[in-house]
Amino acid sequence: MGNDCRQDLSRLLELCRALCERTEHQNAIYRLARTLEGKATQAQRWLLDPRGPQCQVGYEASKALIAQANQFIQTELEEGIENLKFQGSCSRLHSQTDQLYAMLGKPLSNLHF
């Protein structure tokens, strides 16, 4: 599950980088995309050590990243751009992030991967 999440996070990072390349540096979308890159980095660190000290920060960063990425995707849809790859990544990441975080609340002996 962690590997799938990392792959989906990588796809969302691609979206952020593409947004950065398409916009001017003083643009609000550029700044937001850069912020999302930071959230993706926090989320990736969490996935490398899900039970580590950054658990809550990583989970919250993941949720914020997913929410903002969905807003970007919605904006692109309104402009006539449909990107099923990013939509699928957001959907899977949303589900898997919640599952992983819920599993972390259980004792290690009860986890079945």
C-alpha positions as a printed Julia matrix, in Angstrom:
113×3 Matrix{Float64}:
   0.0    0.0     0.0
   2.82   2.4     0.86
   4.45   1.83   -2.53
   1.18   2.57   -4.34
   0.79   5.76   -2.31
   4.33   6.84   -3.21
   3.6    6.3    -6.91
   0.41   8.33   -6.72
   2.21  11.08   -4.8
   4.82  11.15   -7.57
   2.06  11.68  -10.13
   0.64  14.55   -8.09
   4.12  16.06   -7.88
   4.23  15.91  -11.68
   1.0   17.91  -11.73
   2.47  20.51   -9.37
   5.63  20.82  -11.44
   3.61  21.15  -14.64
   1.58  23.94  -13.04
   4.8   25.69  -11.99
   6.12  25.51  -15.54
   2.9   26.92  -17.02
   2.55  29.9   -14.72
   4.55  33.0   -13.84
   6.53  32.95  -10.62
   4.47  35.75   -9.07
   1.21  33.96   -9.87
  -0.88  32.62   -6.97
  -1.18  29.22   -8.67
   2.61  28.98   -8.87
   2.95  29.71   -5.16
   0.23  27.19   -4.32
   1.85  24.54   -6.51
   5.15  25.12   -4.7
   3.36  24.75   -1.35
   1.85  21.48   -2.55
   5.31  20.24   -3.49
   6.3   20.78    0.14
   3.23  18.89    1.34
   4.07  16.04   -1.02
   7.57  15.89    0.43
   6.12  15.68    3.96
   3.74  12.95    2.84
   6.55  10.98    1.21
   8.59  11.15    4.41
   5.59   9.83    6.33
   5.22   6.91    3.91
   8.86   5.98    4.42
   8.26   5.73    8.19
   4.48   5.57    8.8
   4.76   5.0    12.56
   7.53   7.56   12.96
   7.44  10.95   14.68
   5.99  12.69   11.62
   2.91  10.47   11.4
   0.27  13.14   12.05
   2.09  15.8    10.03
   2.5   13.45    7.09
  -1.12  12.34    7.18
  -2.39  15.92    7.32
  -0.01  16.92    4.53
  -1.35  14.05    2.42
  -4.96  15.1     3.0
  -4.19  18.76    2.18
  -2.29  17.75   -0.95
  -5.16  15.57   -2.15
  -7.73  18.3    -1.53
  -5.72  20.96   -3.36
  -4.82  18.62   -6.22
  -8.53  17.87   -6.64
  -9.16  21.62   -6.87
  -6.51  21.94   -9.59
  -8.03  19.0   -11.45
 -11.48  20.59  -11.19
 -10.11  23.88  -12.53
  -8.57  22.04  -15.47
 -11.87  20.24  -16.11
 -13.62  23.61  -16.26
 -11.04  24.69  -18.85
 -11.74  21.57  -20.91
  -8.67  19.63  -19.81
  -9.39  16.14  -18.49
  -6.53  14.19  -16.98
  -7.73  10.77  -15.92
  -4.29   9.74  -14.68
  -4.23  12.5   -12.05
  -7.88  11.97  -11.14
  -7.2    8.29  -10.55
  -4.12   9.07   -8.48
  -6.08  11.43   -6.24
  -8.86   8.94   -5.76
  -6.54   6.05   -4.92
  -4.34   8.18   -2.69
  -7.35   9.45   -0.76
  -8.55   5.92   -0.06
  -5.15   4.41    0.68
  -4.04   7.27    2.92
  -7.11   6.86    5.09
  -6.63   3.07    5.2
  -2.98   3.38    6.16
  -3.66   5.93    8.87
  -6.45   3.76   10.3
  -4.13   0.76   10.35
  -1.54   2.73   12.3
  -3.96   3.0    15.2
  -3.94  -0.77   15.59
  -1.25  -2.75   17.43
   1.39  -4.23   15.14
   0.26  -7.78   15.89
  -3.18  -7.01   14.39
  -1.88  -5.69   11.07
  -2.19  -7.91    8.03
  -0.56  -6.71    4.82
